[in-house]
Amino acid sequence: MTTSQVFKDDRKATYLNASGADKPLISPVAPDVLDHARRYRLSRLRAQMAQAEVGALLLYDPVNIRYAFDSSNMQVWTGHNPMRYALILVDGPGILFEFKGCLHLNDDLPGIDEVRQSITWMFMGRGDQTPGFVTDWAAEIAGLMRDYVPANLRLAADKLDIEGVRALESLGISVLDGTPLTEIARSIKSADEITLMRWTIRVCEAGMARIYDHSIPGVTERELWAHLHFENARSGGDWLETKLLTAGPRTNPWYSECSDRAIRAGELISFDTDMIGPYGYCADLSRSWTCGYTPMTDTQRRIYATAVSQIDHNLALIQPGRDFADFNAHSWRIPAAHVPYRYSLAVHGVGMADEWPVLPLHVDWTDRVMAGRFEPGMVLCVESLIAEAGSESVKLETQVLVTQTGYERLDTFPWETA
């Protein structure tokens, strides 16, 4: 048995499951952990509402609704069909507006004080009758605010079409952008949230092991990508945000989506998971390896080592209290040969999806980059994409928790350095 085969079998045993049985992964997380996380998340939103001095928060983004109430219903579909929404009153109840036939899906969720049937006013469902339904919808929202927060008719909304803004403003409601509020709330995770995220990463790494196990000559990019979908779906996860798995010449330039191209022995396979897994948390990990477990060529080995150097250097800079600009000033400098093929960012936040903050690579840093600092409880993804003229691309990414003293890596799937 070859060294690469031993390494391959070791990964399969470690990340699929200890017994070797091919079964869905069943979460060991205790129910009280999820309940504590739910209460913490809602308290984070209410604290941001109070700080922003708004009377209510209106949520249409399905990820924000999941964060607030742990309510999940057709999240991808409702992400582009605004059929359900939530209203949180700063001194009142949390109300979920669910579309017809689905109200029962929210039974026993602790943060929801009331479930009402939503008033849908998108054109697809209402056509030329849309204006009347917008009026009805706005009257209900405005009425609730006047009942519970009559002295503060400032409403923060994360996503709201212009017809809705106009209808609310005509009733005396002041509409503000609620996205900064939700992003800042979501940026600091509790210990219970980290427990839930660790499980999502565990499921993701089982999917990565499945990709690794099937990385043999002749397999197509789409076939490999399907293994991550499969492991996520059968283990209770939600969806994949992208289709970023390519091999060989299709890795450079980056951002091509997986295709039906058959992968050849020795080609680099590079991917970025962007996986929304169990409990709604994101596992955003990237790896690269060779098809057929062949030794890397000199070029592959060199650009891979460069990518690891970038990750290691920037990881060492993740410290609580470090200013984003200071991170940039000390961050890894990409060699000139790789600059034209660089990734768009160095670090970004992650929680129930990619989140604030997003810090570009040093060559793209300007005086218009966001301000801020790393804080304990943030979860960050540290990125690298390395390629050069005529080469393949190596894509690496690790997910880390900012602690009181530094950082902790949450993923364990190894680099190709054996």
C-alpha positions, 0 to 999 in steps of 0.5 A, spaced: 500 500 500 502 506 498 503 512 502 498 516 499 493 510 499 494 510 507 493 517 508 487 517 504 484 511 508 486 515 514 482 521 512 476 517 510 476 513 517 477 520 521 472 524 517 467 520 515 466 516 522 470 512 527 466 506 525 467 506 518 460 505 517 457 510 511 451 513 515 448 520 516 452 524 522 447 525 528 448 531 532 450 530 539 449 537 541 444 537 547 437 541 546 439 546 551 445 548 547 440 550 542 435 553 546 441 558 550 443 560 543 436 562 541 435 566 547 442 569 546 441 571 539 435 574 540 438 578 546 443 581 541 438 583 536 434 587 542 441 590 544 442 593 537 435 595 537 436 599 543 443 602 541 440 604 535 434 607 538 429 604 533 422 602 536 422 595 531 426 591 527 423 588 520 426 582 517 425 579 511 432 576 510 431 568 511 438 568 514 436 574 519 429 570 521 433 564 522 438 568 527 432 571 531 427 566 531 431 559 529 425 559 524 426 555 517 422 555 512 424 554 504 430 559 506 432 559 499 426 560 495 424 565 500 430 569 499 428 571 492 420 571 494 418 575 500 413 571 503 414 571 510 417 576 515 418 578 522 417 584 526 421 585 533 418 590 537 423 593 542 418 594 548 413 588 545 413 581 542 417 578 537 412 576 531 413 571 525 408 572 519 408 566 516 405 564 509 399 560 509 399 553 511 405 554 514 404 557 521 405 550 525 412 550 523 413 555 528 410 551 534 414 551 541 420 556 538 421 560 544 423 567 541 416 567 538 411 570 542 405 570 536 405 567 529 400 571 524 399 569 517 403 574 512 400 579 507 404 577 501 404 583 496 410 581 491 408 582 484 408 575 482 403 573 487 398 579 486 399 582 479 395 588 478 392 588 485 399 589 489 398 596 491 392 594 495 396 588 499 401 593 500 396 598 503 394 592 508 401 590 510 403 597 511 397 598 516 398 592 520 405 594 521 404 601 523 398 599 527 403 594 531 408 599 532 403 604 534 400 599 539 407 597 542 412 603 541 407 609 540 413 614 542 418 611 537 416 610 530 423 608 527 423 602 524 429 598 522 428 594 516 433 589 513 430 588 506 424 592 503 422 593 496 421 601 495 413 600 495 413 598 502 418 603 504 413 608 501 407 605 504 410 605 511 412 612 510 405 615 508 403 612 515 408 616 519 413 610 520 420 612 519 424 607 515 431 606 516 436 601 514 437 595 519 442 591 515 448 594 520 444 592 526 443 585 524 450 584 522 453 587 528 449 583 532 451 577 528 458 578 529 459 576 536 458 568 537 456 565 544 459 559 546 453 555 545 453 558 538 460 555 537 458 548 539 453 549 534 458 551 528 463 546 530 458 541 528 456 544 522 464 544 520 464 536 523 459 535 517 462 539 512 469 535 513 465 529 512 463 531 506 470 534 504 473 527 506 467 524 501 470 528 496 477 526 497 475 519 497 472 520 490 478 524 487 480 519 482 481 520 474 475 520 470 470 523 475 467 530 473 467 536 477 460 536 478 460 529 481 465 531 486 461 537 488 455 532 489 458 529 495 458 535 499 451 536 498 449 529 499 453 529 506 450 536 508 443 534 506 443 527 509 446 530 516 441 535 517 444 541 513 441 546 509 444 548 502 451 550 499 451 557 497 456 556 491 458 551 486 466 552 487 469 546 485 474 546 479 480 542 477 486 543 472 486 549 467 479 551 470 482 553 476 485 559 473 482 564 473 478 562 479 471 563 480 469 558 475 463 553 477 463 546 477 462 543 470 462 536 467 469 536 465 472 529 467 478 530 471 485 527 469 490 524 474 495 529 477 491 535 476 489 540 482 482 539 485 480 546 488 474 548 492 470 552 497 465 549 501 460 555 502 456 550 506 450 552 510 449 546 514 446 543 521 443 549 525 443 554 520 451 555 521 456 556 515 462 552 514 466 556 509 473 552 508 477 551 502 482 546 500 486 543 494 489 536 492 491 532 486 487 527 483 489 520 484 493 522 490 499 523 486 505 527 488 505 534 487 509 537 481 514 542 483 510 548 481 504 545 484 508 544 491 511 551 490 504 555 489 501 550 495 507 552 500 506 559 498 498 559 500 500 555 506 505 561 508 499 566 507 495 563 511 500 562 517 502 569 517 495 572 517 493 567 522 498 569 527 495 576 526 488 575 529 488 578 536 483 581 540 483 588 539 487 589 533 485 594 528 483 592 521 488 597 518 493 594 523 492 587 521 492 590 513 499 593 515 502 587 518 499 582 513 502 577 508 505 581 502 503 577 495 509 576 491 508 580 484 508 574 480 501 572 483 498 579 484 494 578 477 491 572 480 489 574 487 483 573 491 479 579 492 480 578 500 484 576 506 479 575 511 472 575 512 467 574 518 462 568 518 456 565 522 450 563 519 453 565 512 458 570 510 458 576 514 461 583 516 467 584 516 470 583 510 477 585 509 481 586 502 488 583 500 493 589 502 494 591 494 486 592 494 486 596 501 484 603 500 482 609 505 474 607 504 475 600 507 471 599 513 473 600 520 473 596 526 477 591 530 477 583 532 473 582 538 473 575 542 467 571 539 468 573 532 469 567 527 473 569 521 475 565 515 482 566 513 483 566 505 488 564 500 488 563 493 495 563 489 496 562 482 501 565 476 501 565 469 500 558 466 499 555 473 493 552 476 490 555 482 491 553 490 485 555 494 486 554 502 481 557 507 480 556 515 475 558 520 477 561 526 474 563 533 477 570 536 479 568 543 481 572 549 488 571 547 488 570 540 485 565 536 482 557 535 482 554 529 475 550 528 477 546 522 481 540 522 482 537 515 489 537 514 493 541 509 497 537 503 503 537 507 505 530 508 
